[in-house]
Amino acid sequence: LTTERDRRRNVEVAGALAAMCLDAELAEAAQNREVIAEWLATWQPRALAAAEALRPAWEAIPKPLSSFDEALARVCATQRELLDAHGLGELAS
């Protein structure tokens, strides 16, 4: 599926960006970590609220492949895995 291929690409690119920004040999790695933490603190709640706002549309799908809660849990798990992989797991919501 095109959407799954796009999702995997996006996860891969986000991981590569995080790895580049947080490389231990990079002098700015600690500062970059702080920027990422601030960004997550600002945008995670907004993203979750936006996702919740889509719940009624999801629930209107006649035969969804999964429930809204299951889909949201998968997205959050993927984010946690990505953050864990880069030493940022405590920042996951």
Summary of the structure (lengths in Angstrom):
residues: 93
radius of gyration: 15.5
end to end distance: 28.1
largest distance: 52.3
contacts: 206
relative contact order: 0.13
helix: 77%
strand: 0%
